[in-house]
Amino acid sequence: MALLLLLVLTASPARAEFRVFMALSAPSDSELEIFQSQMRRALRGLGDVDVVEGGENFNLSVVLLKDETRAGRILGYTAGVLVQKVPDRSLLSREALTALLPECREGDVRNVASTFGIFTRNLVSVELFQILTGPDNLGEMADRIAAAMDGAVLERERQ
């Protein structure tokens, strides 16, 4: 009985795994460091997202701007956010192309792969949005960006 309970507790449903590469910019190095940490935390909090340095299937680019008065009073932050889905490169493998075009010779497969690679490089799903937040609240900004990415992009991929 205890063994059965253990198996039930450790079994988890299969979930999609998203690998996200982040490219972030901020007004200062200290804000960038804080914002980067908060973004990693917010994305990991989605449960099925890993932040990676390579092998990504999504690119997340964020430009963070500080909104302030002429007197230097910080009003908040504005973020421009771009999310790109990276095309599946396995479609460009020699084996995949040979299966699609069995009558092609070796040189033809290379030419088709090269042409197909140029063609698919520009076929990415892109979402662009802007998010505003109050002063000194980069954590809230990161949470709102992760939620927007989840709702606008990742939820579609899960289905």
N, C-alpha and C positions, 0 to 999 in steps of 0.2 A: 504494500500500500504506500509506503514511504517513497519507494522508487518511482511509482506512477506519479505521485504528487511532484516529485523533483523534475520529472520529464515535462510535465505540464507547465511548471513554473519557468523552466529554461527554454521551452520552445517559443519561438517568436515568429510572427508572420513575416513572410518575405516582403521586403520593402525596396523601393527603387533606391538606388545609390547615385547621388549627384556629386560630381567632383567640380568644384568651383575654383577658378584662379581669380584672385583679386588684384586689381591695379587701382590703388587709392592715391589721391593727392589732397593735401590740406594746406592751410595758410602757414603753418609752422611745423617744425619737426616734432615738437612736443604734442601738438594737436594730432599730428599724423600717427604717432605712437599710440596715443590713447584711442583714437578712432579705429585704428587697425585692430587693436585688442578687442574693442567692443564689437566690431564687425565679425571677427572670428567667433566670439561668444554667441552673437545673435544667430549666425548661420548654423553653428553646431546645435543650437537650441531647436532648430527645425526637426532634428532627429535623423534625417536621411541625407544630410549634406556634409561633405568633407571639404575643407579648404586645402588646396594642393598647389604645388609649385610646377607641376607638369602632368600631362595626361588628363587634362580637364575636359569636361564636356560642356561647361559653361564658362564664359568670361564675364566677370563683374567689374565694371569700371565706374569709379565714383570720383567726382571732382567736388570737394567740399570748399565752400566759400563762407567767409565770416561776414555777416551783415553788421555794420557799425555806423554810428553817426559821425559827422565831421569832427565832433569833439572826442571821438574815440570810445564812446559808450557802445558796448556790444549788445546788439538787439537779438542776435541768434545766428543760425547757420542755414544756408541753402545748399542742397546737394543736387547735382545733376548726375543721374544714374543711367548707365547703359548696360543692358544684359544681352549677351550674344550666345546663342547656342552654337556649339562647334559641330560641324558636320561629321558624320561617322566615317572615319578614314578607312575602315575595313572594306567599304564599298570599292575602294581603289586598289585592293590587293590584286596581284597577278592571278591568283586562284579564282577570285570572284569574277574578274573580267574574262578569264578563259572559259569559265562555266557559262557566262552569258554569250560569249562569242567563240564557240568551239572550233569554228573553221579558220580562225585567225592564226597566222604564223607568229612566232616569238616577237619579231620586230613590230608587227601590227599591234600586239597587245601593249607593248611599251608606248606606242604612239597614242593609242586610245586612252591608256592610263594617264598620260601627260595631259591630253586634251580634257579628259573628264575631271582631272584634278584642278585645272584652271577654271573650269566651269563651276565646280562645286565649292571652290574657295569663297565665292561670293554668295552662295545660297545658305545664309544663316538666318535664324529667327532673331529679330532684334526688338527689344522693348526699351523705350526711353521715357523716363519720368523725372519729375522734380519734387523734392520733399523739403519742407520748411520746418524748423523747430526753434525753440526758445534758446536763450543764452546759456552757455555752460552745461549743455545737456547732450553730449555726443553719444551717450548710451541710448537715449531715446531716439536719436537720429538713426543709429545702427539698427535698433529694433524695428523702426518704421521701414527702413530700406529692406531688411530681411523679410518682413511681412509682405511688402509690396512685391518683391521678387517671388515669394512663395505663391501669392495669389495670382499674379499676372503670368508667371512662366512655369514654375515647377508643378503647380496643381494640374495644369494641362498635360504635362509629361507623365504624371502618376496614373492618369486614366487610360 
